[in-house]
Amino acid sequence: MKTIYLRRTLFNRCPRCGEGHVLKNLFNRHDNCSSCELTYSREDGFFIGGIPISYGLICGLWIVPLLIAWMLEWLPKDWFLGLCFGGVFVFPILSYHYCQCLWLGLYFVFAEHEMPERGKDSV
């Protein structure tokens, strides 16, 4: 299991070469690596795997800390509900393509044999 693929995608880099970018900007993704020509999409619907990653990040980094702050009475109920609903609607919109990038790296960590060699990317 090579975790280098996930580490590269954490920094928006191609999982194979680590040079090209996966994301163009916050709302768009490249189809291929500009350096090694790796095709990012493996099959139709491949990037749906970014949805559970987005959900996990929302729960782990947004909802749980807010819930703890509310339970410790650091936040009034109105603020808690407002921040929860605001984050639940805004965070997925802002992070979905980045979560697709993370999904790409996570996929190759567990399916290393699927990583095509340079010059043989025919998926």
N, C-alpha and C positions, 0 to 999 in steps of 0.2 A: 504494500500500500504506500503510494507516494503522496505525501501531504504537500509536496511542493506545488502541485496543481491548485490546491485550495489557497495556499499562501499567495500565489501569483494572482488569482482572481480576486482575492481580498483587496488588492491594490489596482484592480481594473486592468490587469495584464493578461495576455494570451496564456492559457494553461500550458501549451506546448513549448513555446519559445521564450515567454516572459517579456517580449519586446513590444508587440502590437497591443493596442487597446481593445477591450471588448465593447465598451460603451462609447458612443459618440458624445453624448451629453446625458443629462439626467433622465431624458425621456426617449432616447433612441439607442439602438444597439447596432453594431456593425454585423454584417453577415459573415465576413471572413477576416482573418488576421491580416493586417497590412504587411507584416514581415514574412511569416511562414505560410500564409494562405490556408490556414486551418479553417474549415467550415464549422462555425459555432453550433448551428442547429443540427442535431443528430437525426431527427425525424419530425414529422408533423406532431405538434403538441408537446414537443420536448420541454419547452420552457414553462409549461404549466407547473413543473416542479418548483418554480420560484414562489408559488403561492404558499405552500406550507412553511417555507423559510421566512417569508414576509409575516405570516401569522405568528411564528415563533418569536421573531424579533419584536413584534408589536406587544405580545404578551410579556416577554421577558424584559424588554427594555423600557416599556411604557406603562402597561396596565399594572403589573405586579408592583413596581416602585410606587405608583400612585395609590394603589390599594394599601400598601404598608404605611405610607404617609397619612392616609385617611384614618386607618385603624389606630395609629399612634396620635391621632387628633392634631396633626400638623397642618392639615387642610380642612377647611369647612366643606360640608357636603355639596354645596353648589359649585365650588371650584373643582372638587373631585369629579363630579359628573360632567362638567363643562370640558375639563381637560381630557377625560376619558373619551367622550364622544368626538371632541375635536381631533385628538390624536388618532382615533380609529378611522376617521375619514381622510385625514391629511397624510398620515404616515404611509399608507399603502400606495397612494398616488405618487409620492415622492421617492419611495424606495423600491418599487416593483422591478424596475430594470436592473437595479443593483442586486436585488435578490435573484434575478435570472443569472447574473454574472456569478454569484456565489453558487447557484445550482450547477452551473457548468463545471466549476472547479470541484465541487463535491461529487459530481457524476464521475469524473475521471479519477478521483481518489479511489472510489470503490469499483470502477470498471476500467482499470488501467489498461487492460488488454484491448479496449476499444480505441485507445489513442493511436491514430494513424501515424506512420512514420512520415518524415518530411518528403514531399513529392508524391506521396501515395494517398492523398486525401480524396477519396471518391465517394463520400457519403452524401 
